[in-house]
């Protein structure tokens, strides 16, 4: 059944229970939203959140009539990065590139320029099709939306 009422509330994973009325599968870019029409397993849904926010797999959008729509991560083209992980992670982070961190590898979105740099640094790269769930920002939940390092190269975020 389509959703006649919009979703204006986000419930984070672990804060909601019960069966969801629908599921929506979104890639990393699509999981950043404020106002958007989504095609769920139960029909179209209009999302109208108070601010732009990054949704995580397992979160739920709640419609004005209380129904829940669970968020799932879509498979997308990513690269598993193996090698000297601390060094490789530093170079990825230095370029402000979203990165998913696992014990034995890093995961980035496919990017031929970044892949070339990592290969020159000795990384082993494997192209796969999988959900992309990078680390959130250093100053709280979700994505970092950029920052500058000031005129002397120092972070303005303390």
N, C-alpha and C positions, 0 to 999 in steps of 0.2 A: 504494500500500500504506500503510495507517495506520501511525502511529508508536507502537509498543508502549512505548518508553522515552521518558522526558521529555528536554527540552532544558534543560541546566543551565549551558551555556557560551555566551557571546557572543563572536563574532569580528568585529572591526571591518573595514569596507570596506578592501580592499587587503592584508589579512593572511591571506586564505584564497584558495585556488585550486581549480580543478576544478569540475565541474558540481554544482549543488545538487540534492538529491533532491526539493525542492519549493520553491514560492514562496508567500509570504503577503503580501497587500496590505493595508496598514493606514493609517488617517488619522493626523494629528498626535497626537490624544489617545490613540488606540489604541497608538501606538508608545512610550508610557510604561508600563512594566510591571515586575513582579517575578514574580508567579504568575498565569498566565492560560491558559485553553484557547483555542487558535487553530484556525481552519479553513483548512488549507493546500490547495494544488492536489493533494496526495497523501493527503489525509485529515486527521483531527484530530491535534493535537499539544498536549501539556501542557508549558508553560514553567514552570520552577521555578528562577529565578535567585537568587543569594545576596542581592541588594539591588535596590531599585527603580532602573531605569536607562532612559534614553532611547535608543531604537533609531533608527538612521539608514538611509535607503535605501542598499542595497549591503552592509549588515551581514549576518551570518548567525548563526543560532542552531544550535548543534551538539548533537545528541542524544547520550545516553550510549553509543550504539553507533557514533558517529562520523558519522552522516548530517548533512547541512547543509540548512537551510531559509533561503533568501534573503529579505530584507526589501525590500519595494517600497512606495513612497508612493502612497496612493490619491488620486484627484482629490477635491477638496472645495471648497465655496464660499469663495472668497477675493476680495480686492479689490486691483487694481493701483492704486497711488497715484503720481501724477506731479505735478510742480511743483517748488517750492523744496525739494529733497530734504534738505539739511542741517537746515533749519528743521522740516520735517515729521517727519523722523526723531527730532529732539530731543523733539517733543511726543509721539510714539508711545512712545519710550523712557521719558519722564518718567512715563508711565502704566503702566510695567512690562508692556507688551504685546508678545508675541512678534512679530517682524518679520523677513521675508526681505528681504535687500538685494541689488539688482541695480544695474548701472551707470546705467540710465535710469529706474528706478522702484523702489518699495518694494512689498512684498506683505504684507497682513495678513489675518486671518480676518474674515469679514463680521461687523460689529458696528455697528448703526445709530447708537449714541451716538458712537462714535469716528469713524464716517464723517461725521456731522453736524459735529463739531468740525473735522475735516480740510477739509471743504468750506468752512467759514467762514474757514479759513486760506488759501483759494485753491487747494486741491488739486483735480486732475482725478481722478475715481474711475471705475474700470471694473470691473464685476462679471464674474468668470470662474470656471470650474470647473477647477481644476488642483491638482497636488500642492503641499502647504505644507511648506517646509523652512526654518524660521526660523534665524537665527543662534543659536549656543549661548551659554552663559553666559560672562561675562567672566573667571571663575576656573577655566576648564577646559572639558572636553568635555561637551556635553549642555545640559540646561536649567538655568535658575536656579530654585530653589524658593522664592524670596522672601527678603527681608531687611528689616531696619528701618534707619532713619537715626538711631537713638538719640534721646535727649531734646533734643539741640541741632540735630538735622537732619543730622548727619554720619554717613557710612557707617561701619559697624562692621567692614567687611572690608578696611580699609587702603587 
